[in-house]
Amino acid sequence: MRKYQIFVSVGIIAVAIALGAFSCARQAAEPDVEIDPVRLAMFKPLPAFAPVAAGSVEERRISLGRMLYFEPRLSRNQQISCNTCHQLNRYGVDSEPTSPGHDGQRGTRNSPTVFNAGFHFVQFWDGRAKNLAEQAKGPILNPVEMAMPSEGHVVSVLKSIPAYPEEFRAAFPGEKDPLTYDNVAKAIGVFEERLVTPAPWDRFLRGDRNAIDNRAKAGFLEFTQAGCQACHAGALLGGNLYQKLGSVVPYPDQSDAGRFEFTKNEADRMFFKVPSLRNIEKTGPYYHNGQVATVEEAIRLMGKHQLGRELKAEQVGQIAHWLKSLTGEIPEEYTREPKLPDASVTMPKPGMGK
């Protein structure tokens, strides 16, 4: 009986070895998916930043901007910060269709990720802010979001917290009164500029052809063969132009007219800033209203409404697999929540101010 058991065990091991060898041989024989360099010409790796010099003004501004990014006292109820809707440990989003703000109110548009946003040509879905500093001013005063009553009230709250005046003097040396609303926004913007997430796709573009697998390469080919690169190209794969949602087949939900809501120019109706595909696997739900739950559904709808194509399930799956190679590394040391300055007895109470 024992000899029989040994025989069976040896047989099982032999079969396992044979199957493993067959699998390895099959993988070795599988040809690498080739990508014509011409297809890659429209795509670039993310730019790299030079290290910040210790003790420099830039380092001090980044440090201040990080504190302000996490600072809930920049909101009327002193409970909402930039990080509430753009959570840095969750790829810069809150995974909500639209984000809850002051008194539980919700806006009408999905909160996009802040990662890599410094490379976008404009900010917000409708492009109403030209840069990160200008964008940072909006939510703080928006009555649906952080709901601070005025720029002056923001400044008065920060000046009532003993450490902040000194932090602003260090970050904006030489200014007579450095603690201003403009400088609040500048500091947040400087911090956000370096929220960059290099990904396997960047290594691939820099020459490491093993940085992504064959299915991802096949997905990239499907992506370009479908024509998606017309809007999603460059280092961000988007973020560099406006496009009409439903440019080929009209989009059924036109309750939000996009850029038209800001410009009132009829030519801008249903135009939105094209979102970056960076970290798209992690930043759902999708579209301007957050009503698309999955990457696969987003791809399918884009094929239909933007390209007039009904993409097959296998095509969608391959494209979605390639998009995973755009998921980058969160710079955890840079994004770690800082210790915020202690309040004082003179700080305005939640809900106060005008």
Secondary structure by P-SEA (a helix, b strand, c coil): caaaaaaaaaaaaaaaaaaaaaaaaaaaacccccccccccccccccccccccccccaaaaaaaaaaaaaacccccccccccccccccccccccccccccccccccccccccccccccccccccccccccccaaaaaacccccccccccccaaaaaaaaaacaaaaaaaaaacccccccccaaaaaaaaaaaacccccccaaaaaaacccccccaaaaaaaaaaaaaccccccccccccccccccccccccccccccccccccccccccccccccccccccccccccccccccccaaaaaaaaaaccccccccaaaaaaaaaaaaaaccccccccccccbbbbbccccccccccc
